[in-house]
Amino acid sequence: MKPAQHLNPPALQYAGGKGDPYVTTIAEWIEKPETNNSYDLCIFGVPLSKSSISFSGAHLHPAIFRKLWSSFTTYNWDLDFDFTMLRAADFGDVAMHVTDIATCHQNILETMQEVTKNFSQTFPITVGGDHSITAPLVKGRKAANGKRIGIIQFDAHLDVRDMDYGGPSNGTPIRNLVESETVRGEDIVTIGIRNFANSRLYRNYTEEKGIQVISQKQVQTRGIESVLAEAMECLESCEEVYVTFDLDVLDQYIVPGVPAIGPQGLTTDQLFSSAYTLGAWSKVTAMDMVCVDPSVDFRDVTSRVSLHLFLHFVSGLVQKKKS
């Protein structure tokens, strides 16, 4: 089954194998899509990094992300539940044009639009790819349902670069969504902004557009629970909320395999607890994870962090279903 026009099966598919009858791995849990089956969540990859400002091998991330599925189980120890109560399917990867970034972005938009329409009860999780993919993903949801969408972005950068300088890149998704009137500025919250990663002029832009920005320093001072509660309250008037995780929001010692590494980032505990909380929030309807570059990683450390981010988010989805 092909869930959407531009979705193709992954180039590399890893069989789960049943080495232990008493253990279920992520690879065993996630299914291949079948006709007329309903799923609680779906995953699809977007192997695009040509649109990155700096060199990036982020297009390799979806494949490595899948390779690690056989290394981890579906059981959450702290919460004492198993993911197998949810049905999950791997929808494959969005087809990318060899050279044309605009075509790639259009394929992403149409894929999300089609998935949103045809699988309205399925929660889509996208594995990037660079951060440029977030704009067409959100545009796809908007085209499909016309709802007022809020965004919670975890990122060291504002991502509001002027598109006249280089076009839609990994530094422009938030500006792209505001300028296209897909999302209102006041419906965007960015968490984790760091020193020496942005400019005063782009800060001016976020302030003019009403984008709420919470810095890494504020997270450390106030605590992630307080910050996240404020972000969620800010977006209560939205009909749905889209969450995007740029892994460079984490400190460089945690994620050596991101293109824009830097010190003074968030911790995995802060990000994972946020993922769980947002996964359990009824307003959140879609999520992406971007900017992991396996070509500069060490022993897949950063890809393992992204997989655990996914697992904590899915833990929230499980909690929501149980409630």
N, C-alpha and C positions, 0 to 999 in steps of 0.2 A: 504494500500500500504506500502511495505517495501522499503525505498529508497536505502538501501545498505544491503549487506549480514549480517553484524554484528550489524546493527541498530535494536533496539527493542523499542516498545512504552514505554513511561515513566511509571515507576511503579505506580506513583500517577499522576492522571490527574485532573486538576482543571477546572470546567466549569465556563465560564465567567459570564453567567447570564446577563439579560438586565434589570437592576434596574431603569435606566433612559434612555428614548429614545433619549435624546439629548447629551449623553455622550458615547464615545466608549473607552473601556478599552483595555489594551494590550492583556488581555486574549481573548477578542472578536476578536481582529485583527489577531492574529496568528492562522493559520489554521492547521488542521490535513492534512498530505500529501495525495494527490489523484493522481491516475494514469493519465498520459498525461497532467498534469497541469504544467505550467511554473511559477516559483517564482522568485521574485527579490532577496530574501534572505532566507536562511534556518538557523535553529539553531539545533545543536545537543550537547548533554551532554556527558562528559567523567568522570564518577564517579570513579576516581582512586586516591588513596592517599597512597597506600602501598609503593610506590616508594619515599615517602618523607623521607628526612634525619631525621627530628624531627617528633614527633607525630603530626598527622594531620587528621582532619575529613573532608578534602576537598572533599571527595567523596560525601558528603551530599549536596554540593552546588547546583548542577543542580536542585534538587528537590525543595529546598527553593527558588531558582531563579524563578522557574515556579510558585510557590505558590503566589509570590508577584505580578504577572501579573494583578490580579484583583484590585490591589490597586492604579494603575496609568493609566493615559489616553494616548491617541495617539497624543495629541495636544501639540506642542511646542509654548509656549506663546511668547518668545522673537523673534522667527523667523516667527511666525504667519502662520504655516502650520501644516497639519495633516499627520500622517504616512499612512493613509488608501490609499494614492496614490500608495503605494508599496504593493506587495503581499508577505506575509511571511508565512513560514510553520515550524512547530516543527517536525523535523525528528526523535526525540526520543533520546535514549542513546546508546552509543557503548557498546556492551557486554563485560564484564570484567571477566577474569578467577579468581577463588576464591583465588588462591595462586601464580600463575605463572605470574610475571610481564612482562617477555619477550612476552608471548602470548597476554597480554593486549596491549602492545605496537604494536605488529603486527596487532592486530584487529583495532587499531586506524589508523595505516598507510594505511591498506587496505580500511578502510571506507573513509578516505579523498581522496584516489586515485579514488575510485569508484564514490564518490560524484562529484569530479572535472571533471571526464570524462562524467558522465551521466547528470549532471546539469551544463553544462559549462557556462550558462548565469546566474547562481544563486550564490549569494555571501554567502559563508559559514562562520558562526560565531559559535565558539566552546566555551562551558562553562565547565571549569574544576572544580574539579580535581587539582592535583598538577602540577608543572611546567615541570615535565618530559614529559608530553604529547606533548609539542611543537615540540620536535624533530621528533617523528613519524608523526605528522601532516604535517610538512614542507616536510619531506621525501615523504609523500603520494602525495603532490602536484607536487613535482619534478618528481616522477615516472609517474605521469599522463600526464604532459605536457613538461617535459624536459627543462623548461625555467630557465634563470638565475634569481634567487630569492634573493632579499634583505630583511633584517630584521630590523625593529625598535622595540627594546625591552624597555619597561618601567619597571625598577626593581631596588631594593636597592642592589642587588647582581649581580656579573658578570656572574654567572652560567657556569663557566668554570672549575669546579672541575675535578680532575683526575678520570677517570672512573675505574681505577684499584683499587680504594678504594671505594667499595660499588656498582659498576656497574652504569647503567644509572638511575640517581635519579633526584629529583627536583633541584639539584645543578649542573647538567651537560648538559642541553639541548643545550646551545650554543657550548660548546666544542664538543658534540656529532655531531652536524651538520658540524662543521669545520673538525673534524677528519675523518668523513665519506665522505668528499668532496661534501656534498650536497649544502653547501653555502660557498662562499669565505669569509675569514676574513674581507677583506676590504669592503664587502657588508653588514656589520653588524654595527648598531649604538645602543648603550645602553644608556638610559637616566635615571638619578635619583640615581646613585650610591652614597652611603652614607658612612660616616666615621664609622670605627669599625665594618664593615659588610663584609670585604674582606681581602685579604692578598697581600703582596708585590709580592710574587711569582706568584700569579694568575694575578696580574696587569702586570707583565712581559710577561705572556703568551698572554694577549690581545694585548700588544704593539708589540710583535713578529709577531702576526698573522694579524696585521693591523686593528683590531677592534677599532672603534671609541667609546670612552667613554666620556659621559658628566655627570658630577656629579650634585648632588642636589645643591651644593653651586654655581656652574656655572649657573644653572637654575635660582636661586634666584638673582644672580648678573646681568645676561644678559637679563633675561626675557624668558618665555617659547616660545614666538613667534619667537625670534631670534634663539633659540636653535633648534626648530623644522624646521625652514627654512634651517638651516645648514644641518640637518639630511636628509631632502628631497633632497637637492642639491647633497649630497654625494652619494645618491642612484639613481640618474637620469639615469645612464647607465644600471641599472637592468631592466629586462623585466617586472617584477612584484615585489611587496613589500608585505611582510607578517608582520602584527603587532601583538605583544604579550604584554598583560598587566598583570604583576604580581601586585596584589593589595597591596603587602607590600611596594611598592614604595611610598605609601601615609604615612603621619604621623600617629603614633599609636593612637592619640586621635580621629582620623577620622575612623580608621578601627580596632577596638579592636578584630575582629574575623579573623585575619590572623595568621598563625603559627609563622611567624618571625616578630613580631611587633617591632618597634623601633622609637625613636624620630628623628626630623630633616628631615622629609619626605616632599614630594610634597603636595600641596593642591588639593582639588577637583576641584577648578576653573582651575588650571593648567592642570590637567589630562583631565577634560571634554572638555576644549577648544582644547586640542591636539586630542582627540577622534573625535571631529567634523571636524577638519581640515583634519585628515587622512581619515575619512570616505568619504570626498568629493574629495580626491585625486584619479585621475584615475588610478594611478599605484598600489594602494592598492587593493588586490584581496581576502584577507582572514584575519581573526582576531580571537584571542582567549583571554579569561580572566581566570586567574588561581589564586590558593592559597587563597581561601576564606573558612574558617572553621566555619560553623554554630554552631558546638558543643561548641565553646568557645565565641560565639558572644552574644551581648546584644540586645534584641528586633529586631533581624535581621538587625541591623544597617549596618554591612559590606555588607550583601547581597543587601541591598537597594542601597548602593554606587555602587556595581557592576551592578545592574540593570540600574541605571542612567548613568553609563559609557556606557552601551549598547545603551541606548536611545539617548545619545549625538552622539555616533558613527553613529547610524541609521539616525539621523538628517543630518549628512554629506552625507549619501547615498541618502537621499531625495533631498538634494541640488544638488548633482551630477546629479540626474535624471532630475531635473528641468532645469539644465543649457543647 
